[in-house]
Amino acid sequence: MTTPFPSPTVPADNRTEVFLRYLDFFRESVLAKVSALPESELRRSSLPSGWTPLELVKHLRYVELRWIEWGFQGAAVAEPWGDRRGDRWHVTAEETTAELVAALRAQGAHTSAVVAAHDLAQVGAPGPRWDGAEPATLERVLFHLLQEYARHLGHLDIVTELAGGATGE
């Protein structure tokens, strides 16, 4: 992995930079763990819940899409829940690892551009993402994204360990 841990002792110019450093770190950590798994483990679940590492990659891409584009920006998104089939995450046989990784990285680049262009206190655009509630500020959206990434990276640590791969950061 080339993205260093965003240590609290490393100076940052502002809170936006701190958020972006953590998001980049978590995103690249997920991708590094997935890239270290053998192909046979990417589409196989070793957990009772049934999700696979590639499904997790696709899910995280859609998490960013839902919270930044569909939520904060209020953009029309054709399939905001495109990572799901029914109540489960889903990856088709035709979707490749390279495509899913590229999609997550592209979504991350979009997230970074949006975050860099807005104040953390800015309130998101009204829209269906908020399900009738008042839109959240960008800062609250970013806190949510960080908890999603941290939680799912921990899940992926377990799957990687069960597959015989490296654990931890």
C-alpha positions in Angstrom: 0.0 0.0 0.0 1.3 3.4 -0.9 -1.1 5.6 1.1 0.4 6.2 4.6 -1.7 6.1 7.7 -2.9 9.6 8.4 -1.4 9.9 11.8 -2.8 12.6 14.1 0.7 13.9 14.6 1.2 14.8 10.9 0.2 18.4 10.4 -2.7 19.2 8.1 -3.8 22.6 6.7 -7.5 22.0 7.6 -10.1 19.5 8.6 -11.0 18.9 4.9 -7.4 17.6 4.4 -7.8 15.3 7.4 -11.0 13.8 6.1 -9.5 13.2 2.6 -6.4 11.6 4.0 -8.4 9.1 6.0 -10.8 8.4 3.2 -7.8 7.8 0.8 -6.1 5.6 3.4 -9.2 3.4 4.0 -10.1 3.1 0.3 -6.5 2.2 -0.6 -6.3 -0.2 2.3 -9.4 -2.1 1.1 -8.0 -2.2 -2.4 -4.6 -3.4 -1.2 -6.2 -6.2 0.7 -8.4 -7.3 -2.2 -5.4 -7.2 -4.6 -3.4 -9.5 -2.3 -6.1 -12.1 -2.3 -6.0 -15.0 -4.8 -8.6 -14.8 -7.6 -10.3 -17.8 -6.1 -11.1 -15.9 -2.9 -12.5 -12.7 -4.5 -15.9 -14.2 -5.4 -16.1 -16.7 -2.5 -17.6 -15.9 0.9 -16.1 -17.4 4.0 -18.6 -15.8 6.3 -22.2 -16.8 7.3 -23.4 -13.4 6.0 -22.3 -14.5 2.5 -20.7 -11.4 1.1 -17.5 -11.6 -1.0 -14.5 -9.3 -1.2 -15.6 -8.1 -4.7 -19.1 -7.4 -3.4 -17.5 -5.3 -0.7 -15.5 -3.2 -3.2 -18.7 -2.6 -5.3 -20.6 -1.8 -2.1 -18.1 0.9 -1.0 -18.2 2.5 -4.5 -22.0 2.8 -4.1 -21.7 4.0 -0.6 -19.7 7.0 -1.8 -22.1 7.5 -4.8 -25.1 7.5 -2.5 -23.7 9.9 0.1 -21.8 12.3 -2.1 -23.5 12.4 -5.5 -27.1 11.3 -4.7 -27.0 12.8 -1.2 -24.8 15.8 -0.8 -24.9 16.9 -4.4 -28.5 16.0 -5.0 -27.7 14.5 -8.4 -30.1 12.2 -10.2 -28.7 8.7 -9.9 -30.3 6.0 -12.0 -29.5 3.1 -9.7 -28.3 4.4 -6.3 -28.7 0.9 -4.9 -26.9 -0.8 -7.9 -24.7 -2.8 -5.5 -27.7 -4.8 -4.3 -29.9 -7.5 -5.6 -32.8 -7.8 -3.2 -31.3 -7.3 0.3 -27.8 -8.6 -0.6 -24.7 -7.1 -2.2 -24.3 -8.4 -5.7 -21.6 -8.7 -8.3 -22.3 -10.2 -11.7 -20.0 -12.8 -13.3 -19.2 -10.3 -16.0 -17.9 -7.7 -13.6 -14.2 -7.9 -13.4 -11.9 -7.1 -10.5 -10.2 -4.5 -12.6 -13.5 -2.8 -13.4 -14.7 -2.8 -9.8 -11.4 -1.4 -8.5 -11.3 1.3 -11.2 -14.9 2.2 -10.4 -14.1 2.6 -6.7 -11.0 4.7 -7.5 -13.0 6.9 -9.9 -15.7 7.4 -7.3 -13.1 8.2 -4.8 -11.6 10.9 -7.1 -15.1 12.3 -7.5 -15.6 12.4 -3.8 -12.2 14.1 -3.3 -13.0 16.8 -5.9 -16.4 17.5 -4.3 -15.0 17.7 -0.8 -12.2 20.0 -1.9 -14.6 22.3 -3.6 -17.0 22.7 -0.6 -17.0 24.0 2.9 -17.5 21.2 5.5 -20.4 23.2 7.0 -22.3 23.3 3.7 -25.6 21.5 3.8 -26.4 19.0 1.1 -29.0 19.5 -1.6 -32.5 18.3 -0.9 -33.4 15.0 -2.5 -34.5 11.4 -2.2 -31.3 10.3 -0.4 -32.5 12.1 2.8 -35.9 10.2 2.8 -37.8 13.3 3.9 -35.2 14.5 6.5 -33.2 17.7 6.3 -30.0 17.2 4.3 -26.8 16.7 6.3 -23.7 18.9 6.2 -20.7 17.7 4.2 -18.9 17.1 7.5 -21.6 14.7 8.8 -21.6 12.9 5.4 -17.8 12.5 5.7 -18.0 11.1 9.2 -20.5 8.6 7.9 -18.2 7.6 5.0 -15.3 7.2 7.4 -17.2 4.9 9.8 -18.4 2.8 6.8 -14.9 2.4 5.5 -13.4 1.6 8.9 -16.1 -0.9 9.7 -15.8 -2.7 6.4 -12.0 -2.7 6.4 -12.2 -4.5 9.7 -14.6 -7.0 8.1 -12.2 -7.5 5.2 -9.3 -8.0 7.7 -11.2 -11.1 9.0 -11.9 -12.4 5.5 -8.3 -11.9 4.5 -7.0 -13.7 7.6 -9.4 -16.6 6.9 -7.9 -16.8 3.4 -4.4 -16.9 4.7 -3.5 -13.4 3.8 -2.0 -10.5 5.8 -3.9 -8.9 8.7 -4.0 -5.5 10.2 -2.8 -2.2 8.7 
